[in-house]
Amino acid sequence: MVQRLLSDEVVIEDVLFMSALRVAREVADQRGRPQKVYMVGFDFRPELGYAHPAGRQFTVGDEVERAMRIGMQENYLLNALYMLQGTGLELNHVGNRPYSRLSVDELVESFSRNRSGDHHERDWSVSVVAELTTNHFGDRFRLERMVRAAAAAGADFIKVQKRDVESFYSKEQLAAPYRSPFGTTFGDYRRQLELDGDDFAFIADLCKQLEIRWFASVLDEASYNFVLDFNPALIKLPSTISEYTDYLARVAASTDRGIVLSTGMTDKAYEEWVLQTFKEAPELYLMQANSAYPTPARDCNVGVVRHYSRLAKSNPRIIPAYSSHDENWFGSALAVAAGARMVEKHVKFGNSEWAHFDAVALDLTTSQFRDFVEKIREAEIIVGSEEKSVAPSEHHKYRRKSH
């Protein structure tokens, strides 16, 4: 059993945690980097009694036999700890055994620091948005897993979309052939993706529980009025509807919250119209974007973020932002250096050949989005302050001598 830990064979062992460790090794091999494993609750102490949630033991025999079975499993773990040294697995037993690397309290403190300490003790000025688009596919379970994964990765906001399918698309568009698990037409696909009132109430409650904020792209007036009932933190007006100026103007005239406005497929004239039309919005997030998926590096134009940052100097309601349709994190980190205070990145949950934006979305089932958030935080730290001062890390090697 122990030898199989280092073989290419994956077997469901009688001692199940050995199979779990073998699977963890496979994950490390697939990712091409070491993986940490925390073994929590493996006390190997029969005198501690029954598991409280279950209320009964699943092992057979008397107390002596149970102690022997548990002791045998502990010996398997000790062998595994030895065998896995130098592999792609860092195995951390949590408890108070002689071989434990962490106590329970130390584990809680470590994860609290990593989950909320470093990222929330600092007063971060850049908000990171996990753009779910419609990659939840209208599936409540998938939606929940995406929100939880985005929150765990350190996102400040999650964002979804809302549109009235029947009025937003023409009958011809809805009837067009489209292959998906939901039917044979584009209409079948789009109707499945839309979230209803129960879904939005679920998002609001879940985000409150996870202490993460949310908002939505609203592509038509019916959707705008609908979403307001659930009190989103912000309202997003995407590039897709930049030509729907009548609708945009009505939102501008009625909004009581910040507007996130993406500027893909627009020019200087549109910017001037936006600044005039949305002059009463409490906050106006001007979000540089290019509507190609993926965006070629030459078309990212992160310099526009610097332009928005200059506008914000004289108009504090304006918040420079960047919607990343380029690959990976580099463009977004440059946007932070250019002054962006919000960065948006598409995410997905696994791969699908029929999903939208799959080419640029970061997979929440891997570490991709967490790594992206870390890069944005690192960029913000490196950019630092515009005020020149002597840093605590600096010292004079040769001090001037007094006379």
C-alpha positions as CSV (number, residue, x, y, z in Angstrom):
1,M,0.0,0.0,0.0
2,V,2.8,2.4,0.9
3,Q,4.8,1.5,-2.2
4,R,1.8,2.4,-4.4
5,L,2.0,6.0,-3.2
6,L,5.1,6.4,-5.4
7,S,3.9,4.3,-8.3
8,D,1.8,5.3,-11.3
9,E,-1.1,3.2,-10.1
10,V,-4.1,4.8,-8.3
11,V,-6.0,2.3,-6.1
12,I,-8.8,2.7,-3.7
13,E,-7.1,1.4,-0.6
14,D,-8.7,-0.1,2.5
15,V,-7.0,2.8,4.4
16,L,-8.8,5.6,2.4
17,F,-6.5,8.4,3.4
18,M,-3.7,6.6,1.5
19,S,-5.8,6.9,-1.7
20,A,-6.4,10.5,-0.9
21,L,-2.6,11.1,-0.7
22,R,-2.0,9.3,-4.0
23,V,-4.6,11.5,-5.6
24,A,-2.9,14.6,-4.1
25,R,0.4,13.4,-5.7
26,E,-1.4,13.2,-9.1
27,V,-2.6,16.8,-8.6
28,A,1.0,17.9,-7.9
29,D,2.2,16.1,-11.0
30,Q,-0.5,17.6,-13.2
31,R,0.1,21.1,-11.9
32,G,3.8,20.7,-12.2
33,R,4.5,22.2,-8.8
34,P,4.5,21.1,-5.1
35,Q,1.2,20.9,-3.3
36,K,0.4,21.3,0.4
37,V,-1.9,18.7,2.1
38,Y,-3.3,19.3,5.6
39,M,-4.5,16.3,7.4
40,V,-7.2,17.6,9.8
41,G,-9.0,15.4,12.3
42,F,-6.7,12.4,12.0
43,D,-6.1,12.1,15.7
44,F,-5.4,8.4,15.9
45,R,-6.6,8.4,19.5
46,P,-9.4,6.0,20.2
47,E,-9.9,7.4,23.7
48,L,-11.3,10.6,22.2
49,G,-14.5,8.7,21.6
50,Y,-17.1,8.9,18.8
51,A,-17.3,11.5,16.1
52,H,-19.9,13.9,17.3
53,P,-21.8,14.5,14.0
54,A,-22.2,10.7,13.4
55,G,-22.7,9.6,17.0
56,R,-21.4,6.1,16.4
57,Q,-18.3,4.2,15.3
58,F,-18.1,2.5,11.9
59,T,-15.3,0.1,13.0
60,V,-16.2,-3.3,14.3
61,G,-15.0,-5.1,17.4
62,D,-14.3,-4.1,21.0
63,E,-12.2,-1.2,22.3
64,V,-9.0,-3.2,22.1
65,E,-9.5,-4.1,18.5
66,R,-10.5,-0.6,17.6
67,A,-7.4,0.8,19.2
68,M,-5.3,-1.8,17.2
69,R,-7.0,-0.8,13.9
70,I,-6.4,2.9,14.6
71,G,-2.8,2.3,15.7
72,M,-2.2,0.4,12.4
73,Q,-3.5,3.3,10.4
74,E,-1.2,5.7,12.3
75,N,1.7,3.5,11.3
76,Y,0.7,3.7,7.7
77,L,0.7,7.5,8.0
78,L,4.2,7.5,9.5
79,N,5.4,5.3,6.6
80,A,3.7,7.7,4.2
81,L,5.4,10.7,5.8
82,Y,8.8,9.1,5.2
83,M,8.1,7.9,1.7
84,L,6.7,11.2,0.5
85,Q,9.8,13.2,1.4
86,G,11.3,14.8,-1.6
87,T,8.2,14.3,-3.7
88,G,5.8,17.0,-5.0
89,L,3.7,16.7,-1.8
90,E,4.2,18.6,1.4
91,L,2.2,16.7,4.0
92,N,1.2,18.5,7.1
93,H,-0.5,16.6,9.9
94,V,-2.6,18.9,12.1
95,G,-2.9,18.0,15.8
96,N,-0.7,17.3,18.8
97,R,1.1,14.1,17.8
98,P,4.9,14.1,17.9
99,Y,5.0,14.3,14.0
100,S,2.3,17.1,13.7
101,R,3.6,20.1,11.9
102,L,0.7,22.4,13.1
103,S,-1.7,22.5,16.0
104,V,-5.3,23.2,15.2
105,D,-5.0,26.8,16.5
106,E,-1.9,27.3,14.3
107,L,-3.8,26.1,11.3
108,V,-6.7,28.4,11.9
109,E,-4.3,31.3,12.5
110,S,-2.4,30.5,9.3
111,F,-5.5,30.3,7.1
112,S,-7.0,33.4,8.7
113,R,-3.9,35.3,7.9
114,N,-3.7,34.0,4.3
115,R,-7.4,34.3,3.7
116,S,-8.1,37.6,5.3
117,G,-5.1,38.9,7.2
118,D,-2.7,39.9,4.5
119,H,-5.4,41.0,2.0
120,H,-7.8,42.7,4.4
121,E,-5.6,44.1,7.1
122,R,-4.1,46.4,4.4
123,D,-6.3,49.1,3.1
124,W,-6.2,47.9,-0.5
125,S,-7.2,50.6,-3.0
126,V,-7.6,48.3,-6.0
127,S,-10.8,46.2,-6.1
128,V,-10.6,42.9,-7.9
129,V,-13.8,41.7,-9.7
130,A,-14.4,38.1,-10.6
131,E,-16.5,38.3,-13.7
132,L,-18.7,35.2,-13.8
133,T,-20.5,36.3,-17.0
134,T,-22.9,33.4,-17.6
135,N,-20.4,30.7,-16.9
136,H,-22.6,29.4,-14.2
137,F,-24.9,28.1,-17.0
138,G,-28.0,28.9,-14.9
139,D,-27.0,26.1,-12.5
140,R,-27.5,27.2,-8.9
141,F,-25.0,24.6,-7.6
142,R,-22.4,25.7,-10.1
143,L,-23.1,29.4,-9.3
144,E,-22.5,28.8,-5.6
145,R,-19.2,27.0,-6.2
146,M,-18.0,29.8,-8.4
147,V,-18.9,32.5,-5.8
148,R,-17.3,30.6,-3.0
149,A,-14.1,29.9,-5.1
150,A,-13.9,33.6,-6.1
151,A,-14.3,34.7,-2.5
152,A,-11.7,32.2,-1.3
153,A,-9.2,33.5,-4.0
154,G,-9.5,37.0,-2.5
155,A,-11.9,38.8,-4.9
156,D,-13.6,41.9,-3.6
157,F,-16.6,41.6,-5.9
158,I,-18.3,39.0,-8.0
159,K,-20.2,40.1,-11.1
160,V,-23.0,38.4,-13.0
161,Q,-25.1,39.5,-16.0
162,K,-28.8,40.1,-16.6
163,R,-30.7,40.7,-19.8
164,D,-34.3,40.2,-21.0
165,V,-33.7,37.6,-23.6
166,E,-36.9,38.0,-25.5
167,S,-36.5,41.7,-26.1
168,F,-32.7,42.0,-26.3
169,Y,-32.4,39.5,-29.2
170,S,-34.4,39.4,-32.4
171,K,-36.5,36.4,-33.2
172,E,-34.1,35.5,-35.9
173,Q,-31.2,35.5,-33.5
174,L,-33.1,33.3,-31.0
175,A,-34.1,30.8,-33.7
176,A,-30.5,30.5,-35.0
177,P,-28.9,27.0,-34.7
178,Y,-26.6,26.8,-31.7
179,R,-25.2,23.6,-30.2
180,S,-25.4,23.3,-26.4
181,P,-26.6,20.9,-23.7
182,F,-29.7,23.0,-23.4
183,G,-31.1,22.7,-26.9
184,T,-30.5,23.3,-30.6
185,T,-31.0,27.0,-30.9
186,F,-29.3,30.1,-29.5
187,G,-32.6,31.0,-27.8
188,D,-32.5,27.7,-25.9
189,Y,-29.0,28.5,-24.8
190,R,-29.6,32.1,-23.7
191,R,-32.8,31.3,-21.8
192,Q,-31.0,28.7,-19.7
193,L,-28.3,31.1,-18.8
194,E,-30.5,33.8,-17.3
195,L,-30.8,34.0,-13.5
196,D,-34.2,34.5,-11.9
197,G,-35.3,36.4,-8.8
198,D,-34.6,33.4,-6.5
199,D,-31.1,33.2,-8.0
200,F,-30.4,36.9,-7.3
201,A,-31.7,36.6,-3.8
202,F,-29.4,33.6,-3.3
203,I,-26.4,35.6,-4.6
204,A,-27.2,38.5,-2.3
205,D,-27.5,36.2,0.8
206,L,-24.4,34.1,-0.1
207,C,-22.2,37.2,-0.7
208,K,-23.4,38.7,2.6
209,Q,-22.4,35.4,4.3
210,L,-19.0,35.3,2.6
211,E,-18.4,39.1,3.2
212,I,-17.9,39.8,-0.5
213,R,-19.8,42.3,-2.6
214,W,-21.6,41.8,-5.9
215,F,-23.0,43.6,-8.8
216,A,-24.4,42.9,-12.2
217,S,-24.1,44.0,-15.9
218,V,-27.6,45.0,-16.9
219,L,-28.2,45.2,-20.6
220,D,-31.7,46.6,-20.8
221,E,-34.1,48.7,-18.8
222,A,-36.3,45.8,-17.7
223,S,-33.2,44.1,-16.3
224,Y,-32.0,47.3,-14.6
225,N,-35.3,47.7,-12.7
226,F,-35.3,44.0,-11.9
227,V,-31.8,43.9,-10.4
228,L,-32.3,47.0,-8.3
229,D,-34.7,45.0,-6.1
230,F,-31.8,43.0,-4.9
231,N,-29.7,46.1,-3.9
232,P,-26.4,45.4,-5.8
233,A,-23.4,47.4,-4.7
234,L,-22.9,48.9,-8.2
235,I,-24.4,48.8,-11.6
236,K,-22.4,47.8,-14.7
237,L,-23.1,49.0,-18.2
238,P,-21.0,46.9,-20.5
239,S,-19.5,47.8,-23.9
240,T,-22.1,45.6,-25.6
241,I,-24.7,48.4,-25.2
242,S,-22.5,51.5,-25.7
243,E,-24.7,52.5,-28.6
244,Y,-28.0,52.2,-26.6
245,T,-27.6,55.8,-25.4
246,D,-31.3,56.3,-24.6
247,Y,-31.2,53.5,-22.1
248,L,-27.8,54.7,-20.7
249,A,-29.2,58.2,-20.2
250,R,-32.2,56.9,-18.3
251,V,-29.9,54.9,-16.0
252,A,-27.8,58.1,-15.5
253,A,-30.8,60.1,-14.6
254,S,-32.1,57.6,-12.0
255,T,-29.1,56.0,-10.4
256,D,-28.4,56.3,-6.7
257,R,-25.3,54.1,-6.7
258,G,-21.9,53.8,-8.5
259,I,-21.9,53.1,-12.2
260,V,-19.2,50.8,-13.8
261,L,-19.0,51.7,-17.4
262,S,-16.9,49.7,-19.8
263,T,-15.5,51.6,-22.8
264,G,-14.8,48.9,-25.3
265,M,-15.6,49.8,-29.0
266,T,-15.9,53.5,-28.1
267,D,-13.8,56.6,-28.8
268,K,-13.2,60.1,-27.4
269,A,-16.6,61.4,-28.4
270,Y,-18.3,58.7,-26.3
271,E,-16.1,59.6,-23.4
272,E,-17.2,63.2,-23.5
273,W,-20.9,62.1,-23.8
274,V,-20.5,59.8,-20.8
275,L,-18.8,62.5,-18.6
276,Q,-21.6,64.9,-19.4
277,T,-24.5,62.4,-19.1
278,F,-23.3,60.7,-15.9
279,K,-22.3,63.8,-14.0
280,E,-24.8,63.1,-11.2
281,A,-23.7,59.5,-10.6
282,P,-22.2,59.1,-7.1
283,E,-19.3,57.2,-8.6
284,L,-18.3,56.6,-12.2
285,Y,-15.9,53.7,-12.8
286,L,-14.4,54.4,-16.3
287,M,-13.2,51.0,-17.3
288,Q,-10.7,50.7,-20.2
289,A,-11.6,47.6,-22.2
290,N,-11.1,46.1,-25.6
291,S,-13.9,43.9,-26.9
292,A,-11.8,41.3,-28.6
293,Y,-11.5,37.9,-26.8
294,P,-8.6,37.5,-26.3
295,T,-7.3,41.1,-26.7
296,P,-4.0,41.3,-28.6
297,A,-1.3,43.0,-26.5
298,R,-1.0,45.8,-29.0
299,D,-4.7,46.7,-28.5
300,C,-4.8,46.7,-24.6
301,N,-4.0,50.4,-24.5
302,V,-3.5,50.4,-20.7
303,G,-2.3,54.0,-21.2
304,V,-6.1,55.0,-21.4
305,V,-6.2,54.0,-17.7
306,R,-3.5,56.7,-17.0
307,H,-5.8,59.2,-18.9
308,Y,-8.7,58.2,-16.7
309,S,-6.5,58.6,-13.6
310,R,-5.7,62.2,-14.7
311,L,-9.4,62.9,-15.1
312,A,-9.9,61.6,-11.5
313,K,-7.5,64.2,-10.2
314,S,-10.0,67.0,-10.9
315,N,-13.1,64.9,-10.5
316,P,-12.9,62.5,-7.5
317,R,-16.2,60.8,-8.6
318,I,-14.2,59.2,-11.5
319,I,-12.6,55.9,-10.6
320,P,-10.1,54.5,-13.2
321,A,-10.6,50.9,-14.0
322,Y,-9.6,48.1,-16.3
323,S,-11.5,45.1,-17.7
324,S,-9.0,42.5,-18.7
325,H,-9.8,40.6,-21.9
326,D,-6.1,39.9,-22.4
327,E,-4.5,36.7,-21.3
328,N,-3.1,36.2,-17.8
329,W,-2.2,39.0,-15.3
330,F,0.4,41.2,-16.9
331,G,-1.9,43.8,-18.5
332,S,-3.9,44.1,-15.3
333,A,-0.8,44.7,-13.2
334,L,0.3,47.4,-15.7
335,A,-3.2,48.9,-15.3
336,V,-2.7,49.1,-11.5
337,A,0.6,50.9,-12.2
338,A,-1.3,53.3,-14.5
339,G,-3.7,54.1,-11.7
340,A,-6.5,51.6,-12.0
341,R,-8.5,51.2,-8.8
342,M,-10.7,48.4,-10.1
343,V,-9.6,45.4,-12.2
344,E,-12.0,42.9,-13.6
345,K,-11.2,39.4,-14.8
346,H,-13.4,36.7,-16.4
347,V,-13.6,33.4,-14.6
348,K,-15.0,30.0,-15.4
349,F,-15.5,26.7,-13.6
350,G,-13.7,24.1,-15.7
351,N,-13.6,24.1,-19.5
352,S,-16.6,23.9,-21.9
353,E,-16.5,24.0,-25.7
354,W,-19.7,26.0,-25.8
355,A,-19.1,28.6,-23.1
356,H,-18.7,32.3,-23.8
357,F,-15.3,34.0,-23.1
358,D,-13.7,30.6,-22.4
359,A,-10.5,31.7,-24.1
360,V,-9.7,34.5,-21.6
361,A,-11.4,33.2,-18.5
362,L,-9.3,32.0,-15.5
363,D,-10.4,28.6,-14.2
364,L,-11.7,28.6,-10.6
365,T,-11.1,24.9,-10.3
366,T,-7.3,25.6,-10.5
367,S,-5.1,28.2,-8.8
368,Q,-5.3,30.6,-11.8
369,F,-7.6,33.2,-10.3
370,R,-6.0,33.1,-6.9
371,D,-2.6,33.6,-8.6
372,F,-4.1,36.5,-10.6
373,V,-5.3,38.2,-7.3
374,E,-1.9,37.7,-5.8
375,K,-0.2,39.4,-8.8
376,I,-2.6,42.4,-8.5
377,R,-1.9,42.8,-4.8
378,E,1.9,42.5,-5.5
379,A,1.6,45.2,-8.2
380,E,-0.3,47.5,-5.8
381,I,2.4,47.0,-3.1
382,I,5.2,47.7,-5.7
383,V,3.4,50.8,-7.0
384,G,3.1,52.2,-3.5
385,S,2.6,55.9,-2.9
386,E,3.1,58.9,-5.1
387,E,4.5,60.8,-2.1
388,K,8.3,60.6,-2.0
389,S,9.7,59.7,1.4
390,V,12.5,57.7,3.1
391,A,11.4,54.1,3.4
392,P,12.0,52.1,6.6
393,S,14.2,49.7,4.5
394,E,16.6,52.5,3.5
395,H,19.8,53.4,5.3
396,H,22.9,55.4,4.4
397,K,26.0,53.2,4.0
398,Y,28.2,56.3,4.2
399,R,26.8,58.9,6.5
400,R,28.0,62.5,6.2
401,K,30.6,63.3,8.9
402,S,29.8,66.3,11.1
403,H,32.5,69.0,11.5
